[in-house]
Amino acid sequence: MIKAYVISLAVLPILAAWPCNQLRALQTDASTAASTSDEDQIRAFDQRWCDAEFAHNRKALEQILADGFVATFEDGETFEKAAFIDLIMKYNFRSSFNTVHDIIRVHGDTAIVVARFGFGDTLRTKVTAVVMKQNGQWRAVAEQMTGLSAPPPAAAPTPTAK
């Protein structure tokens, strides 16, 4: 039942995004400003999430993650909220996270966040998260992580003919 609910929550925002181009044409400057504010709030929320994981802050994670939260890792293993928090509490992070947000799409009280993260300058994981505003606060509903392959080596210069 929970999985069906989470899948529904993940699919609904995607379906809602289809007419997005038509809606963007009708947006006023005021609604664009509100959207930017939501995006800023989501960036700050995401930073709090990363900080809570790094600090092993169980109480903060319990507030950040919605009750129906589910995480899917690169190998396909899935963790619900309690198991995910337990996993984070056991993990020994070597440094804090570095996150680069590629896409934030807000659809009412739901948003899809696509980011790359890692440690230091090495951003080797792509994360897609679904977050929802509940009682005025953004909370994570789902996330899926995918490993990124190493960047290709620089090409050797082509010899020039003499």
SEDRENBA-130622 format. One record per residue: y, z, x of N, C-alpha, C in turn; residue number from 1. Coordinates in steps of 0.05 Angstrom, whole numbers, plus 5000, padded with zeros to 4 digits. Layout:
BEGIN
R   n.Y   n.Z   n.X  ca.Y  ca.Z  ca.X   c.Y   c.Z   c.X  tordo
R     Y     Z     X     Y     Z     X     Y     Z     X    NUM
...
! end
This chain:
BEGIN
R   n.Y   n.Z   n.X  ca.Y  ca.Z  ca.X   c.Y   c.Z   c.X  tordo
R  4976  5000  5016  5000  5000  5000  5025  5000  5017      1
R  5026  5017  5038  5049  5018  5056  5053  4992  5070      2
R  5031  4980  5079  5033  4954  5093  5045  4933  5075      3
R  5036  4932  5050  5047  4912  5031  5077  4917  5027      4
R  5085  4943  5025  5113  4949  5021  5129  4940  5046      5
R  5119  4946  5070  5134  4939  5094  5136  4908  5096      6
R  5114  4894  5090  5114  4865  5091  5135  4855  5072      7
R  5135  4866  5047  5155  4858  5028  5183  4862  5038      8
R  5188  4885  5051  5215  4891  5061  5222  4871  5084      9
R  5202  4863  5099  5208  4845  5121  5213  4816  5111     10
R  5199  4808  5090  5201  4781  5080  5226  4777  5063     11
R  5234  4798  5048  5256  4796  5029  5282  4788  5043     12
R  5290  4800  5066  5314  4792  5079  5313  4763  5089     13
R  5289  4754  5098  5287  4727  5107  5292  4708  5084     14
R  5280  4713  5061  5285  4696  5038  5314  4697  5030     15
R  5327  4720  5032  5355  4722  5024  5373  4707  5043     16
R  5363  4701  5068  5380  4687  5087  5382  4657  5082     17
R  5363  4646  5067  5363  4617  5063  5390  4606  5053     18
R  5403  4618  5033  5428  4607  5024  5452  4616  5040     19
R  5447  4628  5063  5468  4641  5079  5490  4621  5087     20
R  5483  4597  5093  5503  4577  5101  5523  4572  5079     21
R  5513  4570  5054  5531  4566  5032  5549  4590  5028     22
R  5538  4614  5031  5553  4638  5027  5574  4641  5049     23
R  5568  4634  5073  5587  4636  5095  5612  4620  5089     24
R  5609  4597  5077  5632  4580  5070  5650  4594  5051     25
R  5640  4612  5035  5656  4625  5014  5667  4652  5024     26
R  5659  4661  5047  5668  4688  5057  5698  4688  5062     27
R  5711  4710  5055  5739  4714  5061  5741  4729  5087     28
R  5765  4730  5098  5770  4745  5123  5762  4774  5120     29
R  5767  4785  5096  5761  4814  5092  5730  4818  5093     30
R  5715  4800  5081  5686  4804  5082  5675  4800  5110     31
R  5687  4782  5125  5679  4777  5152  5684  4802  5169     32
R  5707  4815  5164  5713  4840  5178  5693  4861  5171     33
R  5685  4863  5146  5665  4883  5138  5639  4878  5151     34
R  5631  4852  5153  5606  4845  5167  5607  4853  5196     35
R  5630  4848  5209  5632  4855  5237  5629  4885  5240     36
R  5641  4900  5222  5638  4929  5222  5609  4937  5220     37
R  5594  4925  5202  5565  4930  5200  5551  4924  5226     38
R  5558  4901  5238  5545  4894  5263  5551  4914  5285     39
R  5576  4924  5286  5582  4944  5306  5567  4970  5300     40
R  5564  4977  5275  5549  5001  5268  5520  4998  5276     41
R  5509  4974  5272  5481  4969  5279  5477  4970  5310     42
R  5496  4959  5325  5495  4961  5354  5495  4991  5363     43
R  5512  5007  5351  5514  5035  5357  5488  5049  5349     44
R  5478  5042  5326  5452  5053  5316  5430  5047  5336     45
R  5429  5022  5345  5408  5014  5363  5410  5029  5390     46
R  5434  5034  5399  5438  5049  5423  5428  5078  5420     47
R  5434  5090  5396  5424  5117  5390  5394  5118  5390     48
R  5382  5097  5379  5352  5095  5378  5341  5094  5407     49
R  5352  5077  5424  5343  5075  5452  5347  5102  5466     50
R  5370  5114  5462  5376  5140  5475  5356  5162  5465     51
R  5350  5162  5440  5331  5182  5429  5303  5178  5440     52
R  5295  5153  5443  5268  5148  5455  5268  5157  5484     53
R  5288  5150  5500  5290  5157  5528  5290  5187  5532     54
R  5305  5201  5514  5308  5230  5516  5284  5245  5503     55
R  5265  5231  5491  5243  5243  5477  5254  5262  5455     56
R  5274  5253  5441  5287  5269  5420  5273  5264  5393     57
R  5252  5280  5388  5236  5277  5364  5253  5279  5338     58
R  5271  5299  5337  5288  5303  5313  5305  5278  5308     59
R  5317  5267  5328  5334  5243  5324  5317  5220  5315     60
R  5293  5216  5327  5276  5194  5319  5267  5197  5290     61
R  5262  5221  5282  5254  5225  5254  5276  5217  5234     62
R  5301  5220  5243  5324  5211  5226  5329  5181  5228     63
R  5324  5170  5252  5330  5142  5257  5309  5124  5243     64
R  5284  5132  5243  5263  5116  5232  5259  5123  5202     65
R  5258  5103  5185  5253  5108  5157  5225  5118  5153     66
R  5220  5131  5130  5194  5142  5125  5171  5121  5126     67
R  5177  5097  5117  5157  5076  5117  5156  5059  5143     68
R  5169  5068  5164  5172  5053  5189  5144  5045  5200     69
R  5144  5020  5211  5120  5010  5224  5128  4994  5248     70
R  5114  4998  5271  5120  4983  5295  5095  4968  5303     71
R  5099  4942  5311  5077  4926  5320  5083  4919  5349     72
R  5064  4925  5367  5067  4920  5395  5056  4893  5403     73
R  5061  4886  5428  5054  4859  5438  5024  4853  5434     74
R  5007  4873  5436  4978  4868  5434  4969  4868  5405     75
R  4988  4871  5386  4981  4871  5358  4975  4898  5346     76
R  4975  4919  5363  4970  4946  5353  4994  4955  5336     77
R  4988  4968  5314  5009  4977  5295  5010  5007  5294     78
R  5034  5018  5294  5038  5047  5292  5057  5053  5269     79
R  5050  5072  5252  5068  5081  5232  5086  5103  5244     80
R  5105  5112  5229  5126  5130  5240  5116  5153  5257     81
R  5099  5170  5246  5090  5194  5260  5075  5186  5286     82
R  5058  5167  5284  5042  5158  5308  5061  5146  5329     83
R  5081  5131  5320  5100  5118  5338  5116  5140  5353     84
R  5126  5160  5339  5141  5181  5351  5123  5196  5371     85
R  5098  5202  5363  5079  5216  5381  5075  5199  5407     86
R  5073  5173  5404  5070  5155  5427  5094  5157  5446     87
R  5118  5156  5434  5143  5157  5450  5144  5184  5465     88
R  5136  5206  5452  5138  5232  5464  5120  5234  5489     89
R  5099  5218  5490  5080  5218  5513  5088  5199  5535     90
R  5106  5180  5529  5112  5159  5549  5132  5169  5569     91
R  5128  5163  5594  5146  5171  5615  5163  5147  5623     92
R  5187  5145  5612  5205  5123  5618  5217  5127  5646     93
R  5217  5106  5662  5227  5108  5690  5257  5106  5692     94
R  5270  5095  5671  5299  5095  5670  5307  5089  5641     95
R  5333  5091  5635  5341  5085  5607  5339  5055  5602     96
R  5340  5049  5576  5337  5021  5567  5363  5005  5571     97
R  5360  4980  5576  5382  4961  5575  5376  4942  5553     98
R  5395  4938  5534  5390  4921  5511  5412  4900  5509     99
R  5404  4876  5503  5422  4854  5497  5415  4843  5469    100
R  5434  4845  5451  5430  4836  5424  5435  4806  5422    101
R  5414  4792  5414  5416  4763  5411  5426  4755  5383    102
R  5416  4768  5362  5423  4762  5335  5424  4787  5318    103
R  5445  4790  5302  5446  4811  5282  5454  4797  5256    104
R  5437  4798  5236  5443  4785  5210  5442  4807  5189    105
R  5465  4811  5176  5467  4831  5156  5466  4818  5129    106
R  5448  4829  5112  5445  4819  5084  5447  4843  5066    107
R  5471  4850  5058  5475  4873  5041  5469  4899  5057    108
R  5450  4914  5047  5442  4939  5060  5418  4935  5078    109
R  5411  4910  5085  5388  4904  5102  5398  4886  5125    110
R  5387  4890  5148  5395  4873  5171  5370  4867  5188    111
R  5371  4844  5200  5351  4836  5220  5365  4836  5247    112
R  5352  4849  5266  5364  4851  5293  5344  4839  5313    113
R  5352  4820  5328  5336  4808  5349  5350  4815  5376    114
R  5334  4827  5394  5346  4835  5419  5325  4833  5442    115
R  5336  4832  5466  5319  4834  5490  5324  4861  5502    116
R  5303  4874  5511  5307  4899  5525  5288  4903  5548    117
R  5296  4921  5565  5279  4927  5588  5293  4949  5604    118
R  5286  4951  5629  5297  4971  5647  5313  4957  5669    119
R  5337  4967  5674  5354  4954  5694  5361  4926  5686    120
R  5359  4907  5704  5366  4879  5698  5342  4864  5688    121
R  5319  4876  5685  5295  4863  5677  5291  4866  5647    122
R  5298  4845  5632  5295  4845  5602  5270  4829  5596    123
R  5248  4843  5595  5222  4829  5591  5209  4832  5564    124
R  5224  4845  5545  5213  4849  5518  5232  4839  5498    125
R  5223  4824  5478  5239  4815  5456  5231  4832  5432    126
R  5250  4842  5417  5245  4860  5395  5259  4848  5370    127
R  5244  4847  5348  5256  4840  5322  5253  4864  5305    128
R  5275  4874  5295  5275  4899  5279  5288  4893  5252    129
R  5278  4907  5231  5289  4907  5205  5301  4934  5201    130
R  5327  4935  5195  5340  4961  5190  5353  4960  5162    131
R  5354  4983  5149  5366  4986  5122  5385  5008  5122    132
R  5406  5005  5106  5426  5026  5103  5416  5043  5079    133
R  5411  5069  5085  5401  5088  5065  5420  5111  5065    134
R  5432  5117  5042  5451  5139  5040  5473  5136  5061    135
R  5482  5112  5065  5505  5106  5084  5497  5105  5113    136
R  5472  5109  5120  5463  5109  5148  5443  5087  5153    137
R  5445  5073  5175  5425  5053  5182  5400  5067  5192    138
R  5377  5057  5183  5351  5068  5191  5332  5045  5196    139
R  5314  5049  5215  5295  5028  5222  5272  5028  5203    140
R  5265  5005  5193  5242  5002  5174  5218  4990  5189    141
R  5223  4971  5207  5202  4958  5222  5212  4946  5248    142
R  5194  4944  5267  5201  4930  5292  5175  4916  5302    143
R  5180  4894  5315  5158  4879  5328  5167  4872  5356    144
R  5150  4878  5375  5157  4873  5403  5139  4850  5415    145
R  5151  4833  5430  5137  4811  5443  5146  4810  5472    146
R  5126  4808  5490  5132  4806  5518  5142  4779  5525    147
R  5162  4778  5542  5173  4753  5551  5161  4746  5578    148
R  5154  4721  5582  5143  4714  5608  5165  4715  5629    149
R  5157  4717  5654  5176  4718  5676  5191  4691  5677    150
R  5216  4692  5685  5231  4667  5687  5218  4649  5708    151
R  5219  4623  5703  5206  4604  5723  5221  4606  5750    152
R  5206  4602  5771  5219  4603  5798  5238  4580  5800    153
R  5259  4585  5816  5278  4563  5821  5265  4539  5833    154
R  5272  4516  5824  5260  4491  5834  5269  4487  5863    155
R  5250  4477  5879  5257  4471  5906  5274  4446  5906    156
R  5293  4445  5924  5311  4421  5925  5294  4396  5931    157
R  5301  4374  5918  5288  4349  5923  5298  4337  5949    158
R  5279  4330  5967  5288  4318  5993  5303  4292  5988    159
R  5323  4287  6002  5338  4262  6000  5327  4241  6019    160
R  5328  4217  6011  5318  4195  6028  5338  4190  6050    161
R  5328  4184  6074  5346  4178  6097  5347  4149  6102    162
! end
